[in-house]
Amino acid sequence: MTTQLMVQPSSLMSSGIRMSEFGDIYLFKFTDELQSRFEELLQKKKADALTPEEEAEYVGISELERIFTLINAQLAAKSKWCPNKLEDF
């Protein structure tokens, strides 16, 4: 097993996250700056041109994106405007 280093997603939350109103709920979104950085790193990854530090940053941002996708999906499912409701956990 290889160890993969990453920037801790929690370190990105204080300056890279905002809440965005969507209907009756608020969803987690990246700030414009973090979104731009993520897109820049993604392009470099596709070109296989990431440095080890950039790879760690990319992995951390990707993990944060997965976390927010899950949370936002659950918020959306629990809201009034979503036709499919999740069972209470």
DSSP file with accessible surface (Angstrom, degrees, kcal/mol):
  #  RESIDUE AA STRUCTURE BP1 BP2  ACC     N-H-->O    O-->H-N    N-H-->O    O-->H-N    TCO  KAPPA ALPHA  PHI   PSI    X-CA   Y-CA   Z-CA
    1    1 A M              0   0  231      0, 0.0     2,-0.4     0, 0.0     0, 0.0   0.000 360.0 360.0 360.0 133.7    0.0    0.0    0.0
    2    2 A T        -     0   0  132      1,-0.0     2,-0.4     2,-0.0     0, 0.0  -0.766 360.0-127.1 -96.6 141.8    1.3    3.4   -0.9
    3    3 A T        -     0   0  129     -2,-0.4     2,-0.5     0, 0.0    -1,-0.0  -0.727  20.6-156.4 -86.6 131.2    0.8    6.4    1.4
    4    4 A Q        -     0   0  125     -2,-0.4     2,-0.2    52,-0.0    -2,-0.0  -0.947   6.6-146.1-112.3 124.8   -0.8    9.4   -0.2
    5    5 A L        +     0   0  134     -2,-0.5     2,-0.3    47,-0.1    54,-0.2  -0.611  22.6 174.7 -85.2 147.6   -0.2   12.8    1.4
    6    6 A M        -     0   0   68     -2,-0.2     2,-0.3    53,-0.1    51,-0.2  -0.994  38.3-104.8-149.9 153.2   -2.9   15.4    1.3
    7    7 A V        -     0   0   49     49,-2.4     5,-0.1    -2,-0.3     3,-0.0  -0.594  54.2-102.9 -68.7 133.8   -3.6   18.9    2.6
    8    8 A Q    >   -     0   0  116     -2,-0.3     3,-1.5     1,-0.2     4,-0.5  -0.468  23.2-140.2 -63.5 124.5   -6.1   18.4    5.4
    9    9 A P  T >> S+     0   0   12      0, 0.0     3,-1.7     0, 0.0     4,-0.6   0.862 100.5  63.5 -54.6 -34.7   -9.5   19.4    4.1
   10   10 A S  H >> S+     0   0   86      1,-0.3     3,-0.8     2,-0.2     4,-0.5   0.809  93.2  62.8 -62.5 -26.0  -10.3   21.2    7.4
   11   11 A S  H <4 S+     0   0   67     -3,-1.5    -1,-0.3     1,-0.2     4,-0.3   0.707 101.9  51.9 -71.8 -16.5   -7.4   23.6    6.7
   12   12 A L  H <> S+     0   0   23     -3,-1.7     4,-2.1    -4,-0.5     3,-0.3   0.604  90.7  79.4 -91.3 -13.5   -9.3   24.9    3.6
   13   13 A M  H <X S+     0   0   83     -3,-0.8     4,-0.8    -4,-0.6    -2,-0.1   0.853  83.0  57.7 -71.5 -34.7  -12.6   25.6    5.3
   14   14 A S  H  < S+     0   0  117     -4,-0.5    -1,-0.2     1,-0.2    -2,-0.1   0.863 126.6  14.6 -68.7 -32.0  -11.9   28.9    7.0
   15   15 A S  H  4 S+     0   0   94     -3,-0.3    -1,-0.2    -4,-0.3    -2,-0.2   0.568 125.9  52.3-118.0  -9.9  -11.0   30.7    3.8
   16   16 A G  H  < S+     0   0    4     -4,-2.1    15,-2.3    17,-0.1     2,-0.4   0.402  93.2  75.6-111.8   6.0  -12.2   28.5    1.0
   17   17 A I  E  <  +A   30   0A  31     -4,-0.8     2,-0.3    13,-0.3    13,-0.2  -0.907  46.4 172.0-124.6 144.2  -15.8   27.8    1.8
   18   18 A R  E     -A   29   0A  97     11,-2.9    11,-2.7    -2,-0.4     2,-0.4  -0.941  30.7-118.8-139.1 162.5  -19.0   29.9    1.6
   19   19 A M  E     -A   28   0A  94     -2,-0.3     2,-0.4     9,-0.2     9,-0.2  -0.876  26.9-163.2-102.0 137.3  -22.7   29.2    2.1
   20   20 A S  E     -A   27   0A  31      7,-2.7     7,-2.8    -2,-0.4     2,-0.2  -0.984  18.2-125.3-125.7 128.9  -24.9   29.7   -0.9
   21   21 A E  E     +A   26   0A 124     -2,-0.4     2,-0.4     5,-0.2     5,-0.2  -0.507  29.7 174.8 -73.5 133.1  -28.7   30.1   -0.7
   22   22 A F  E >   -A   25   0A 111      3,-3.3     3,-1.8    -2,-0.2     2,-0.3  -0.870  62.5 -54.1-140.4 100.6  -30.6   27.7   -2.9
   23   23 A G  T 3  S-     0   0   51     -2,-0.4    -1,-0.0     1,-0.3    -2,-0.0  -0.485 121.5 -16.4  66.7-125.1  -34.3   27.8   -2.5
   24   24 A D  T 3  S+     0   0  120     -2,-0.3     2,-0.3    -3,-0.1    -1,-0.3   0.337 129.1  62.3 -93.9   4.9  -35.1   27.3    1.2
   25   25 A I  E <  S-A   22   0A  26     -3,-1.8    -3,-3.3    54,-0.0     2,-0.4  -0.829  72.4-127.1-128.3 166.7  -31.7   25.9    2.1
   26   26 A Y  E     -A   21   0A 121     -2,-0.3     2,-0.3    -5,-0.2    -5,-0.2  -0.947  25.1-161.1-112.7 135.6  -28.1   26.9    2.2
   27   27 A L  E     -A   20   0A  30     -7,-2.8    -7,-2.7    -2,-0.4     2,-0.4  -0.850  22.6-110.3-115.0 153.1  -25.5   24.7    0.5
   28   28 A F  E     +A   19   0A  58     -2,-0.3     2,-0.3    40,-0.2    -9,-0.2  -0.662  43.7 170.0 -80.3 133.2  -21.7   24.6    1.0
   29   29 A K  E     -A   18   0A  97    -11,-2.7   -11,-2.9    -2,-0.4     2,-0.2  -0.967  35.6-105.0-139.5 157.7  -19.7   25.9   -2.0
   30   30 A F  E     -A   17   0A  18     -2,-0.3   -13,-0.3   -13,-0.2   -14,-0.1  -0.518  40.6-110.0 -74.5 148.9  -16.1   26.7   -2.7
   31   31 A T     >  -     0   0   20    -15,-2.3     4,-2.7    -2,-0.2     5,-0.2  -0.311  35.3-104.0 -66.8 163.6  -15.2   30.4   -2.8
   32   32 A D  H  > S+     0   0  110      1,-0.2     4,-2.4     2,-0.2     5,-0.2   0.892 122.7  53.3 -58.0 -38.3  -14.3   31.6   -6.3
   33   33 A E  H  > S+     0   0  141      2,-0.2     4,-2.3     1,-0.2    -1,-0.2   0.931 111.0  43.7 -65.0 -46.0  -10.6   31.5   -5.4
   34   34 A L  H  > S+     0   0   15      2,-0.2     4,-2.7     1,-0.2    -2,-0.2   0.907 113.3  52.3 -68.6 -37.9  -10.7   27.9   -4.2
   35   35 A Q  H  X S+     0   0   62     -4,-2.7     4,-2.5     1,-0.2    -2,-0.2   0.929 110.4  48.1 -62.3 -42.8  -12.7   26.8   -7.2
   36   36 A S  H  X S+     0   0   71     -4,-2.4     4,-2.4    -5,-0.2    -1,-0.2   0.913 112.1  49.1 -63.0 -42.8  -10.2   28.5   -9.6
   37   37 A R  H  X S+     0   0   61     -4,-2.3     4,-2.7     2,-0.2     5,-0.2   0.918 110.5  50.9 -63.1 -42.7   -7.3   26.8   -7.8
   38   38 A F  H  X S+     0   0   13     -4,-2.7     4,-2.6     1,-0.2    -2,-0.2   0.932 111.2  47.7 -60.3 -45.5   -9.1   23.4   -7.9
   39   39 A E  H  X S+     0   0   98     -4,-2.5     4,-2.2     2,-0.2    -1,-0.2   0.894 111.1  51.6 -63.8 -38.9   -9.7   23.8  -11.7
   40   40 A E  H  X S+     0   0   99     -4,-2.4     4,-2.0     2,-0.2    -2,-0.2   0.933 112.2  45.7 -62.4 -46.2   -6.0   24.9  -12.2
   41   41 A L  H  X S+     0   0    0     -4,-2.7     4,-2.5     1,-0.2    -2,-0.2   0.885 109.9  55.0 -65.4 -37.5   -4.8   21.8  -10.3
   42   42 A L  H  X S+     0   0   49     -4,-2.6     4,-2.5    -5,-0.2    -1,-0.2   0.915 107.5  49.5 -61.8 -42.8   -7.2   19.6  -12.2
   43   43 A Q  H  X S+     0   0  115     -4,-2.2     4,-1.5     1,-0.2    -1,-0.2   0.917 112.2  47.9 -62.8 -42.0   -5.8   20.8  -15.6
   44   44 A K  H  <>S+     0   0   64     -4,-2.0     5,-3.0     1,-0.2     6,-0.3   0.884 110.4  52.5 -66.5 -36.2   -2.2   20.2  -14.4
   45   45 A K  H ><5S+     0   0   82     -4,-2.5     3,-1.7     1,-0.2    -2,-0.2   0.919 106.8  52.1 -64.4 -43.5   -3.2   16.7  -13.2
   46   46 A K  H 3<5S+     0   0  148     -4,-2.5    -1,-0.2     1,-0.3    -2,-0.2   0.838 111.6  47.4 -60.9 -31.3   -4.7   15.9  -16.6
   47   47 A A  T 3<5S-     0   0   73     -4,-1.5    -1,-0.3    -5,-0.2    -2,-0.2   0.371 113.2-122.5 -89.3   3.6   -1.4   17.0  -18.1
   48   48 A D  T < 5S+     0   0  153     -3,-1.7    -3,-0.2    -5,-0.1    -2,-0.1   0.902  77.4 123.0  55.1  45.3    0.5   14.9  -15.5
   49   49 A A      < +     0   0   54     -5,-3.0     2,-0.3    -6,-0.1    -4,-0.2   0.133  27.1 128.1-123.9  18.5    2.3   18.0  -14.4
   50   50 A L        -     0   0   33     -6,-0.3    -9,-0.0    -5,-0.1    -8,-0.0  -0.578  51.5-136.5 -78.6 137.6    1.5   18.3  -10.7
   51   51 A T     >  -     0   0   60     -2,-0.3     4,-2.7     1,-0.1     5,-0.2  -0.433  34.2-101.8 -75.8 165.6    4.4   18.7   -8.2
   52   52 A P  H  > S+     0   0  102      0, 0.0     4,-2.1     0, 0.0     5,-0.2   0.898 125.6  50.7 -57.6 -37.7    4.1   16.5   -5.0
   53   53 A E  H  > S+     0   0  140      2,-0.2     4,-2.0     1,-0.2     5,-0.1   0.904 111.1  47.3 -66.4 -42.1    2.9   19.6   -3.1
   54   54 A E  H  > S+     0   0   24      2,-0.2     4,-3.1     1,-0.2    -1,-0.2   0.877 109.1  54.7 -66.9 -36.3    0.3   20.3   -5.7
   55   55 A E  H  X S+     0   0   50     -4,-2.7     4,-2.7     2,-0.2    -2,-0.2   0.924 108.2  48.9 -62.1 -42.8   -0.8   16.7   -5.7
   56   56 A A  H  X S+     0   0   16     -4,-2.1   -49,-2.4     2,-0.2     4,-2.0   0.904 113.2  47.3 -63.4 -40.5   -1.3   16.9   -1.9
   57   57 A E  H  X S+     0   0   47     -4,-2.0     4,-2.6   -51,-0.2     5,-0.2   0.932 111.9  50.2 -66.1 -44.4   -3.3   20.1   -2.3
   58   58 A Y  H  X S+     0   0   37     -4,-3.1     4,-2.7     1,-0.2    -2,-0.2   0.923 110.6  49.3 -60.3 -44.5   -5.4   18.6   -5.2
   59   59 A V  H  X S+     0   0   18     -4,-2.7     4,-2.3     2,-0.2    -1,-0.2   0.917 111.7  49.4 -63.7 -41.6   -6.2   15.5   -3.1
   60   60 A G  H  X S+     0   0    0     -4,-2.0     4,-2.2     2,-0.2    -2,-0.2   0.928 113.0  45.4 -64.2 -44.8   -7.2   17.6   -0.1
   61   61 A I  H  X S+     0   0    0     -4,-2.6     4,-2.5     1,-0.2    -2,-0.2   0.915 112.1  52.7 -66.2 -40.1   -9.5   19.8   -2.2
   62   62 A S  H  X S+     0   0    7     -4,-2.7     4,-2.2    -5,-0.2    -2,-0.2   0.903 109.0  49.6 -61.3 -40.6  -11.0   16.7   -3.9
   63   63 A E  H  X S+     0   0   64     -4,-2.3     4,-2.4     2,-0.2    -1,-0.2   0.922 110.3  50.0 -65.7 -42.2  -11.8   15.2   -0.5
   64   64 A L  H  X S+     0   0    2     -4,-2.2     4,-2.6     1,-0.2     5,-0.2   0.906 108.8  53.0 -62.8 -39.2  -13.4   18.4    0.6
   65   65 A E  H  X S+     0   0   75     -4,-2.5     4,-2.3     1,-0.2    -1,-0.2   0.921 109.1  48.8 -61.8 -42.6  -15.5   18.4   -2.6
   66   66 A R  H  X S+     0   0  134     -4,-2.2     4,-2.1     2,-0.2    -2,-0.2   0.911 111.0  50.6 -63.9 -41.1  -16.7   14.8   -1.9
   67   67 A I  H  X S+     0   0   64     -4,-2.4     4,-2.6     1,-0.2    -2,-0.2   0.947 112.9  45.3 -61.9 -47.3  -17.6   15.7    1.7
   68   68 A F  H  X S+     0   0   12     -4,-2.6     4,-3.1     1,-0.2     5,-0.3   0.847 108.6  56.7 -69.1 -32.6  -19.6   18.7    0.6
   69   69 A T  H  X S+     0   0   91     -4,-2.3     4,-2.2    -5,-0.2    -1,-0.2   0.939 110.8  44.5 -61.6 -44.5  -21.3   16.8   -2.2
   70   70 A L  H  X S+     0   0  104     -4,-2.1     4,-2.2     2,-0.2    -2,-0.2   0.950 116.3  45.5 -64.6 -48.7  -22.5   14.2    0.3
   71   71 A I  H  X S+     0   0   55     -4,-2.6     4,-2.7     1,-0.2     5,-0.2   0.940 114.2  48.5 -61.6 -46.4  -23.6   16.9    2.9
   72   72 A N  H  X S+     0   0   28     -4,-3.1     4,-2.7     1,-0.2    -1,-0.2   0.888 109.8  52.4 -63.9 -37.1  -25.3   19.0    0.2
   73   73 A A  H  X S+     0   0   56     -4,-2.2     4,-2.4    -5,-0.3    -1,-0.2   0.910 111.1  47.3 -64.3 -40.3  -27.2   16.0   -1.2
   74   74 A Q  H  X S+     0   0   66     -4,-2.2     4,-1.8     2,-0.2    -2,-0.2   0.912 112.2  49.1 -68.2 -40.9  -28.5   15.2    2.3
   75   75 A L  H  X S+     0   0   65     -4,-2.7     4,-0.9     2,-0.2    -2,-0.2   0.925 112.7  48.4 -61.7 -43.4  -29.5   18.8    2.9
   76   76 A A  H >< S+     0   0   17     -4,-2.7     3,-0.6     1,-0.2     6,-0.4   0.912 110.1  51.1 -64.2 -41.5  -31.3   18.8   -0.5
   77   77 A A  H 3< S+     0   0   11     -4,-2.4    -1,-0.2     1,-0.2    -2,-0.2   0.833 111.9  47.8 -66.4 -30.7  -33.0   15.5    0.2
   78   78 A K  H 3< S+     0   0   91     -4,-1.8    -1,-0.2    -5,-0.2    -2,-0.2   0.621  96.0  94.5 -84.1 -13.9  -34.3   16.8    3.6
   79   79 A S  S X< S-     0   0    9     -4,-0.9     3,-0.8    -3,-0.6   -54,-0.0  -0.299  84.6-114.8 -80.2 166.4  -35.5   20.1    2.2
   80   80 A K  T 3  S+     0   0  183      1,-0.2    -1,-0.1    -2,-0.0    -4,-0.1   0.787 110.1  57.6 -69.2 -29.4  -39.1   20.8    1.1
   81   81 A W  T 3  S+     0   0  108     -5,-0.1    -1,-0.2     2,-0.0    -4,-0.1   0.626  85.5  89.5 -82.8 -10.9  -38.2   21.4   -2.6
   82   82 A C    <   -     0   0   22     -3,-0.8     0, 0.0    -6,-0.4     0, 0.0  -0.745  64.0-154.8 -89.8 124.6  -36.7   18.0   -3.1
   83   83 A P  S    S+     0   0  114      0, 0.0     2,-0.6     0, 0.0    -1,-0.1   0.763  79.3  66.5 -70.7 -23.7  -39.2   15.3   -4.2
   84   84 A N  S    S-     0   0  126      0, 0.0     2,-0.4     0, 0.0    -2,-0.0  -0.884  71.9-161.4-103.3 119.5  -37.1   12.4   -2.9
   85   85 A K        -     0   0  114     -2,-0.6     2,-0.3    -7,-0.1    -7,-0.2  -0.804  10.9-136.7-101.6 136.1  -36.8   12.3    0.9
   86   86 A L        -     0   0   75     -2,-0.4     3,-0.1   -12,-0.2     2,-0.1  -0.631  30.6-105.6 -83.2 148.7  -34.1   10.3    2.7
   87   87 A E        -     0   0  163     -2,-0.3    -1,-0.1     1,-0.1     2,-0.1  -0.400  47.6 -88.4 -67.6 151.2  -35.2    8.3    5.8
   88   88 A D              0   0  141      1,-0.1    -1,-0.1    -2,-0.1    -3,-0.0  -0.382 360.0 360.0 -61.2 137.9  -34.1    9.8    9.1
   89   89 A F              0   0  186     -3,-0.1    -1,-0.1    -2,-0.1    -3,-0.0  -0.554 360.0 360.0 -87.1 360.0  -30.7    8.5   10.1
